[in-house]
Amino acid sequence: MSGIKTYILSLLLICLGAAGKAQNTDDQYRKPLQIVLDDIQKRFNVTIKADQSLVKDKWVTYADWRIRTDVDVTLNNVLSPLDLKVNKEGPGKYKLKNFEYHKWEVDDGWKRLDKIASSYHDVATWARRKVLLKQELYAALGLANLPARPLSKPVVTPKRVMNGYTIQNIAIEILPGVFVNGSLYSPAKFKGKIPLVLSPDGHWGGHRFRKDAQLRCAAIAKMGAMAFSYDLFAWGESRLQFASEDHRRSLAVTVQALGGIRILDYLLSLNGVDKKRVGISGGSGGGSHTTLMTALDDRITLAAPVVSLSSYHFGGCPCESGMPIHQSAGGTNNVEIAAMAAPRPQLVVSDGKDWTDRMPEHDFPYLQKIYGYYGKAENVENVHLPDEGHDFGISKRKALYAFLAKHFDLNLKAVQIVDGLESGITIEPEQALYVFGDNGEKLPAHAVKGFENLERVFNAETKR
């Protein structure tokens, strides 16, 4: 007999055994979750797909008392206490899932943003809110006492000369023995000050080594700016020090924020970098990092979060929401955090097939309102692509190039699109973008390895 059949039979035996004994408050009217779900399916003529790992050994207290005349209300009553939910996949069809704290109903997100926004109405009242938010964001990240900047020099590989741009791989020590790794794309020739654009990686396979990431950063360099493409924590080359599952630890969002700050410290110290033209643009999880970094660091003068921003989605990865940043200042969300960029230029790229699908309807008008406090409503733009999905494809990249050219006075004509892609750019093999050698053999001997050691170092450095 299969495991599932055995499990269901055992539940039936439990219920049959209880049949001779009426349920009452002494046992809290308890029933196994599977039996309750079966009852709901029969009562309401619906189908509920459920992985047995989500159902096994779970019980519903006051089970029959949670039943209402509406199936959706009933399911919420039954599942919420167990930190479970259902996704509606069609008429009468549901799928059982773990509670997703980061996903809200659209109306709930909009109402929350409207409630928050009712506390300010002009530059003065917004400025007070912004000061409080920034202070509490740092505290929520555990960075109120910012660790000392390591005095070590970054590890820098020799330049690779390409068609109109160069590339160097760079590792920057952000805590003793902890590195953030990336590749710096620079114009091959330039005069005067050079703008800088941070390009954090997103949650896509291939990390910063993938084709679209290389195309984007090389194109920005050909336009006349430096672009620094870097790994998220425990992502890409960072996995030389930490396991990939460490990316889903709450401290990930903190380490990434600290990494962004230290990247700016280093790159803004280089000769020729224009401190008045400092941008950041990432997609997906890199877009959440973009929004947070812009709120935290006033040295950033332009932001472009791509397929990430929403008042009803808080970022499902701990590298976006693992620390209580969204409880700051009595409660906030990513759209209000994005508003902290005002009046600095900001491009919001959204699409029709993820949680940014309703951006033009409510969240973007809110951003225009905040920018309007400064008389700079034109400084925030939304490129919405209703027929596209969750990626950093050519449409998104073209929108970014145009925005950068407009605000950083770059040469947009330097980017030629042929057959739907940027031409004249070399796509390097992944190993070419490594800082520490093909097999990590050049990783410094004092490099921290393992999450427990990272926590030890972080705690020591923030308590000094």
C-alpha positions as CSV (number, residue, x, y, z in Angstrom):
1,M,0.0,0.0,0.0
2,S,1.4,3.4,-0.9
3,G,2.4,5.9,1.8
4,I,-0.4,8.3,0.8
5,K,-3.1,5.6,0.9
6,T,-1.8,4.4,4.2
7,Y,-1.9,8.0,5.6
8,I,-5.5,8.6,4.3
9,L,-6.6,5.2,5.8
10,S,-5.1,6.2,9.2
11,L,-7.0,9.4,9.1
12,L,-10.2,7.6,8.3
13,L,-9.6,5.2,11.2
14,I,-9.0,8.2,13.5
15,C,-12.3,9.8,12.4
16,L,-14.2,6.5,12.7
17,G,-12.8,6.0,16.1
18,A,-14.1,9.4,17.1
19,A,-17.5,8.8,15.5
20,G,-18.7,7.1,18.7
21,K,-17.6,10.1,20.7
22,A,-19.1,13.5,19.9
23,Q,-16.6,16.2,19.5
24,N,-16.7,18.9,22.2
25,T,-14.6,21.7,23.7
26,D,-12.5,19.3,25.7
27,D,-10.7,18.3,22.5
28,Q,-11.2,21.7,20.8
29,Y,-13.3,20.0,18.1
30,R,-10.1,18.9,16.5
31,K,-10.0,17.2,13.1
32,P,-7.1,16.3,10.8
33,L,-6.5,18.9,8.1
34,Q,-6.9,16.3,5.3
35,I,-10.3,15.3,6.6
36,V,-11.3,19.0,6.8
37,L,-10.1,19.7,3.3
38,D,-12.0,16.6,2.0
39,D,-15.2,17.9,3.7
40,I,-14.7,21.4,2.1
41,Q,-14.3,19.9,-1.3
42,K,-17.6,18.0,-1.0
43,R,-19.5,20.9,0.6
44,F,-18.6,23.4,-2.0
45,N,-17.9,21.2,-5.0
46,V,-14.3,22.4,-5.4
47,T,-10.9,20.8,-6.0
48,I,-8.0,21.5,-3.7
49,K,-4.6,20.2,-4.8
50,A,-2.4,19.6,-1.8
51,D,1.1,18.2,-1.4
52,Q,1.0,15.7,1.5
53,S,4.0,17.4,3.1
54,L,1.8,20.4,3.8
55,V,-1.0,18.4,5.2
56,K,0.6,15.6,7.2
57,D,0.3,15.7,11.0
58,K,-1.6,19.0,10.9
59,W,-4.8,19.4,12.8
60,V,-7.6,22.0,12.7
61,T,-9.0,23.1,16.1
62,Y,-12.7,24.0,16.2
63,A,-12.8,22.6,12.6
64,D,-16.6,22.6,12.0
65,W,-17.0,26.0,13.6
66,R,-14.7,27.5,10.9
67,I,-17.1,26.5,8.1
68,R,-19.0,29.5,6.5
69,T,-21.3,29.8,3.6
70,D,-18.5,31.1,1.4
71,V,-15.7,28.8,0.4
72,D,-13.0,31.5,0.3
73,V,-13.8,32.7,3.8
74,T,-14.0,29.0,5.0
75,L,-10.5,28.2,3.5
76,N,-9.1,31.3,5.1
77,N,-10.6,30.4,8.5
78,V,-9.2,26.9,8.3
79,L,-5.8,27.6,6.9
80,S,-4.6,30.9,8.4
81,P,-4.0,29.5,11.9
82,L,-1.7,26.8,10.3
83,D,0.2,29.4,8.3
84,L,-1.2,27.9,5.1
85,K,-3.2,29.4,2.2
86,V,-4.6,28.5,-1.2
87,N,-3.9,30.0,-4.6
88,K,-7.0,30.1,-6.9
89,E,-6.0,28.5,-10.2
90,G,-9.4,28.7,-11.8
91,P,-13.1,28.4,-11.1
92,G,-13.5,25.9,-8.2
93,K,-9.8,25.0,-8.4
94,Y,-7.3,25.7,-5.6
95,K,-3.8,24.7,-4.7
96,L,-2.6,24.5,-1.1
97,K,0.6,26.5,-0.3
98,N,2.5,27.8,2.7
99,F,1.6,31.3,3.9
100,E,3.4,33.8,1.7
101,Y,4.0,36.8,4.0
102,H,5.4,38.9,1.2
103,K,2.4,38.6,-1.1
104,W,-0.7,40.8,-0.4
105,E,-3.9,41.3,-2.2
106,V,-3.7,44.3,-4.5
107,D,-6.3,46.2,-2.6
108,D,-4.6,45.5,0.7
109,G,-1.3,46.9,-0.6
110,W,-3.0,50.0,-2.0
111,K,-5.0,50.7,1.1
112,R,-1.8,50.3,3.2
113,L,0.1,52.8,1.0
114,D,-2.8,55.2,1.1
115,K,-2.9,55.0,4.9
116,I,0.8,55.6,5.1
117,A,0.6,58.6,2.7
118,S,-2.1,60.3,4.7
119,S,0.5,61.2,7.3
120,Y,2.2,63.7,5.0
121,H,1.1,66.3,2.4
122,D,4.0,68.5,1.5
123,V,7.8,68.6,1.5
124,A,8.1,69.4,5.2
125,T,5.9,66.6,6.4
126,W,7.4,64.1,4.0
127,A,10.9,65.1,5.0
128,R,10.2,64.3,8.6
129,R,8.8,60.9,7.6
130,K,11.9,60.3,5.3
131,V,14.3,61.1,8.2
132,L,12.6,58.6,10.5
133,L,12.4,56.0,7.8
134,K,16.1,56.2,7.0
135,Q,17.1,56.0,10.6
136,E,14.9,53.0,11.2
137,L,15.9,51.2,8.0
138,Y,19.5,51.2,9.2
139,A,18.4,50.0,12.6
140,A,16.3,47.2,11.1
141,L,19.2,46.0,9.1
142,G,21.5,45.9,12.1
143,L,23.6,48.7,10.6
144,A,22.8,51.5,13.0
145,N,26.4,51.1,14.2
146,L,28.1,50.8,10.7
147,P,31.1,48.4,10.8
148,A,34.5,50.0,10.2
149,R,35.6,49.9,6.6
150,P,38.4,47.3,6.1
151,L,41.7,49.0,5.2
152,S,42.7,46.3,2.7
153,K,43.1,47.1,-1.0
154,P,40.5,45.5,-3.4
155,V,41.7,42.5,-5.4
156,V,41.7,43.8,-9.0
157,T,42.5,41.7,-12.1
158,P,44.2,43.0,-15.3
159,K,42.1,44.9,-17.8
160,R,40.6,43.0,-20.7
161,V,40.2,45.4,-23.7
162,M,37.1,45.0,-25.8
163,N,35.4,46.9,-28.6
164,G,34.9,50.4,-27.0
165,Y,35.1,49.2,-23.4
166,T,37.3,47.4,-20.8
167,I,36.6,44.9,-18.1
168,Q,38.3,44.3,-14.7
169,N,37.1,41.8,-12.1
170,I,37.2,43.3,-8.5
171,A,36.7,41.9,-5.0
172,I,36.1,44.4,-2.2
173,E,36.5,43.4,1.5
174,I,33.4,44.6,3.3
175,L,34.0,42.9,6.6
176,P,37.2,41.1,7.8
177,G,37.5,38.2,5.4
178,V,34.1,38.8,3.7
179,F,34.2,39.9,0.0
180,V,31.7,41.2,-2.5
181,N,32.7,40.4,-6.0
182,G,32.0,41.9,-9.4
183,S,33.2,43.1,-12.7
184,L,33.8,46.8,-13.7
185,Y,33.0,47.8,-17.2
186,S,34.6,51.1,-18.3
187,P,34.7,53.2,-21.4
188,A,37.8,52.5,-23.5
189,K,38.2,56.2,-24.0
190,F,36.8,59.1,-22.1
191,K,37.3,62.8,-21.3
192,G,36.4,64.5,-18.1
193,K,34.4,62.9,-15.3
194,I,32.9,59.5,-15.7
195,P,29.4,58.6,-14.4
196,L,29.0,55.4,-12.4
197,V,26.2,52.9,-12.5
198,L,25.9,50.1,-10.0
199,S,24.4,47.0,-11.5
200,P,23.4,44.4,-8.8
201,D,22.5,41.0,-10.0
202,G,18.9,39.6,-9.8
203,H,17.4,36.3,-9.1
204,W,18.0,34.7,-12.4
205,G,20.1,31.6,-13.4
206,G,23.6,32.4,-14.5
207,H,24.0,35.3,-12.0
208,R,26.1,38.3,-13.3
209,F,27.7,35.9,-15.8
210,R,24.6,35.6,-17.9
211,K,24.3,37.1,-21.4
212,D,21.8,39.9,-20.6
213,A,23.9,41.1,-17.6
214,Q,27.0,41.3,-19.7
215,L,25.2,43.1,-22.6
216,R,23.7,45.6,-20.2
217,C,26.9,46.6,-18.5
218,A,29.0,46.6,-21.6
219,A,26.5,48.8,-23.4
220,I,26.5,51.3,-20.5
221,A,30.3,51.4,-20.7
222,K,30.1,52.0,-24.5
223,M,27.7,54.9,-23.8
224,G,30.4,56.5,-21.6
225,A,29.8,55.4,-18.0
226,M,31.3,52.9,-15.7
227,A,29.1,49.9,-14.8
228,F,29.9,47.7,-11.8
229,S,28.1,44.3,-12.0
230,Y,28.2,42.5,-8.7
231,D,26.9,39.4,-6.9
232,L,24.2,39.1,-4.4
233,F,25.2,37.5,-1.1
234,A,25.8,33.7,-1.4
235,W,25.2,34.1,-5.1
236,G,27.6,33.8,-8.0
237,E,31.3,33.9,-6.9
238,S,30.2,34.6,-3.3
239,R,29.5,30.9,-3.1
240,L,33.3,30.3,-2.6
241,Q,32.6,31.5,0.9
242,F,29.0,30.7,1.6
243,A,26.5,27.9,0.7
244,S,23.8,28.8,-1.8
245,E,21.2,28.2,0.9
246,D,22.7,31.0,3.0
247,H,21.3,33.4,0.5
248,R,17.9,32.7,2.1
249,R,19.1,33.7,5.6
250,S,17.8,36.9,7.0
251,L,21.2,38.5,7.3
252,A,21.5,38.3,3.5
253,V,19.7,41.7,3.0
254,T,22.1,43.3,5.5
255,V,25.2,41.9,4.0
256,Q,24.1,43.1,0.6
257,A,23.3,46.6,1.8
258,L,26.7,46.8,3.5
259,G,28.3,45.5,0.3
260,G,26.6,48.3,-1.7
261,I,27.9,50.9,0.7
262,R,31.4,49.6,0.5
263,I,31.3,49.3,-3.3
264,L,30.4,53.0,-3.4
265,D,33.2,53.8,-0.9
266,Y,35.8,52.3,-3.3
267,L,34.5,53.3,-6.7
268,L,33.9,56.9,-5.7
269,S,37.5,57.1,-4.5
270,L,38.8,56.4,-8.0
271,N,40.2,59.2,-10.1
272,G,37.8,60.5,-12.7
273,V,34.5,59.2,-11.2
274,D,31.8,61.8,-11.2
275,K,30.3,61.9,-7.8
276,K,27.3,63.9,-9.1
277,R,26.3,61.2,-11.5
278,V,26.0,57.9,-9.6
279,G,23.2,55.5,-10.6
280,I,22.0,52.1,-9.6
281,S,19.8,49.7,-11.6
282,G,19.0,46.0,-10.9
283,G,16.1,43.7,-11.8
284,S,14.0,41.4,-9.6
285,G,15.9,40.9,-6.3
286,G,18.5,43.3,-7.7
287,G,15.7,45.8,-8.1
288,S,14.7,45.5,-4.5
289,H,18.4,46.1,-3.6
290,T,18.3,49.1,-5.9
291,T,15.4,50.6,-4.1
292,L,16.8,50.0,-0.6
293,M,20.3,51.3,-1.5
294,T,18.9,54.5,-2.9
295,A,17.0,55.1,0.3
296,L,20.0,54.4,2.5
297,D,22.8,56.2,0.6
298,D,22.4,59.8,-0.7
299,R,25.5,59.4,-2.8
300,I,23.3,57.7,-5.3
301,T,21.8,60.3,-7.7
302,L,19.7,58.1,-10.0
303,A,17.8,54.8,-9.5
304,A,16.1,52.4,-11.9
305,P,14.5,49.4,-10.2
306,V,13.4,46.9,-12.9
307,V,10.5,44.4,-12.6
308,S,10.5,44.6,-8.8
309,L,8.6,47.5,-7.3
310,S,5.1,47.0,-5.9
311,S,3.0,48.1,-2.9
312,Y,1.5,44.6,-2.6
313,H,4.7,42.5,-2.9
314,F,7.5,42.9,-0.3
315,G,10.1,40.6,-1.9
316,G,9.8,36.9,-1.2
317,C,13.5,36.2,-0.7
318,P,15.2,37.0,2.7
319,C,17.7,39.0,0.7
320,E,14.8,41.5,0.1
321,S,12.7,41.2,3.3
322,G,14.6,39.0,5.8
323,M,15.1,41.8,8.2
324,P,12.2,43.9,9.5
325,I,12.8,46.9,7.2
326,H,9.1,46.9,6.3
327,Q,8.1,47.5,9.9
328,S,10.2,50.7,10.0
329,A,8.5,53.9,11.1
330,G,5.3,52.2,12.0
331,G,5.2,50.2,8.8
332,T,6.2,50.9,5.2
333,N,6.5,49.1,1.8
334,N,8.8,49.1,-1.2
335,V,7.0,51.9,-3.0
336,E,7.3,54.3,-0.1
337,I,11.0,53.3,0.3
338,A,11.4,54.1,-3.5
339,A,9.8,57.5,-2.9
340,M,12.8,58.3,-0.6
341,A,14.7,58.8,-3.9
342,A,12.8,62.0,-4.6
343,P,13.6,64.3,-6.2
344,R,16.5,62.3,-7.7
345,P,15.7,60.9,-11.1
346,Q,14.0,57.5,-11.0
347,L,12.9,55.1,-13.7
348,V,10.4,52.3,-12.7
349,V,10.2,49.5,-15.2
350,S,7.2,47.2,-14.8
351,D,5.5,44.4,-16.7
352,G,2.1,42.7,-17.0
353,K,3.1,39.2,-15.8
354,D,4.4,39.6,-12.3
355,W,3.6,41.7,-9.1
356,T,4.4,45.0,-11.0
357,D,1.4,44.5,-13.3
358,R,-0.7,47.3,-11.7
359,M,2.1,49.8,-11.4
360,P,0.5,52.5,-13.6
361,E,-2.8,52.5,-11.8
362,H,-1.9,53.4,-8.2
363,D,1.8,53.1,-7.2
364,F,3.2,55.2,-9.9
365,P,0.7,58.1,-9.3
366,Y,1.8,58.0,-5.7
367,L,5.4,58.4,-6.7
368,Q,4.5,61.3,-9.0
369,K,2.7,62.9,-6.0
370,I,5.8,62.7,-3.8
371,Y,8.1,64.0,-6.6
372,G,5.5,66.8,-7.1
373,Y,6.2,68.0,-3.6
374,Y,9.5,69.1,-4.9
375,G,8.1,70.4,-8.2
376,K,10.0,67.5,-10.0
377,A,7.2,65.2,-11.1
378,E,9.0,64.8,-14.4
379,N,12.0,63.2,-12.7
380,V,10.1,59.9,-12.1
381,E,9.1,57.8,-15.1
382,N,7.4,54.5,-15.6
383,V,7.9,52.3,-18.6
384,H,5.2,49.7,-18.4
385,L,5.3,46.6,-20.7
386,P,1.9,44.9,-20.3
387,D,2.7,42.0,-22.6
388,E,6.1,41.2,-21.1
389,G,7.2,39.1,-18.1
390,H,9.7,39.0,-15.4
391,D,13.1,39.5,-17.0
392,F,15.7,42.1,-17.9
393,G,15.1,41.7,-21.6
394,I,16.0,44.1,-24.4
395,S,12.9,46.3,-23.9
396,K,13.8,46.9,-20.3
397,R,17.5,47.5,-21.2
398,K,16.6,50.0,-23.9
399,A,14.4,51.9,-21.4
400,L,17.3,52.0,-19.0
401,Y,19.8,53.2,-21.7
402,A,17.5,56.0,-22.7
403,F,17.0,57.1,-19.1
404,L,20.7,57.1,-18.4
405,A,21.5,59.0,-21.6
406,K,18.9,61.6,-20.7
407,H,20.0,62.3,-17.1
408,F,23.8,61.4,-17.3
409,D,24.4,63.0,-20.7
410,L,25.6,59.7,-22.3
411,N,25.9,58.7,-25.9
412,L,22.8,56.6,-26.7
413,K,23.9,56.2,-30.3
414,A,26.9,54.1,-29.1
415,V,24.4,51.2,-28.5
416,Q,23.4,49.6,-31.7
417,I,20.6,47.1,-31.7
418,V,20.9,44.4,-34.3
419,D,18.5,41.4,-34.5
420,G,17.1,42.4,-31.1
421,L,20.4,42.6,-29.2
422,E,23.2,45.0,-28.5
423,S,25.9,44.6,-31.1
424,G,29.7,44.8,-30.9
425,I,29.8,43.2,-27.4
426,T,31.8,40.2,-26.4
427,I,30.0,37.6,-24.3
428,E,32.7,36.1,-22.1
429,P,32.7,32.6,-20.5
430,E,31.8,32.6,-16.9
431,Q,35.3,31.9,-15.7
432,A,36.6,35.1,-17.4
433,L,34.5,37.1,-14.9
434,Y,35.9,35.4,-11.8
435,V,38.1,37.4,-9.4
436,F,39.6,34.5,-7.6
437,G,40.6,32.1,-10.4
438,D,38.8,29.3,-12.2
439,N,38.5,27.2,-9.0
440,G,38.7,29.8,-6.3
441,E,42.4,29.1,-5.8
442,K,43.2,32.8,-5.4
443,L,40.7,33.4,-2.5
444,P,42.7,35.0,0.3
445,A,43.7,32.7,3.1
446,H,41.9,34.8,5.7
447,A,38.6,34.6,3.8
448,V,35.6,33.7,6.1
449,K,33.8,30.5,5.1
450,G,30.5,29.4,6.5
451,F,27.5,31.3,7.8
452,E,28.3,30.8,11.4
453,N,31.7,32.5,11.0
454,L,30.0,35.3,9.1
455,E,27.6,35.9,12.0
456,R,30.5,35.9,14.4
457,V,32.5,38.5,12.4
458,F,29.4,40.7,11.8
459,N,28.4,40.7,15.5
460,A,31.9,41.5,16.5
461,E,32.3,44.4,14.0
462,T,28.9,46.0,14.8
463,K,29.4,46.0,18.5
464,R,32.6,47.9,18.5
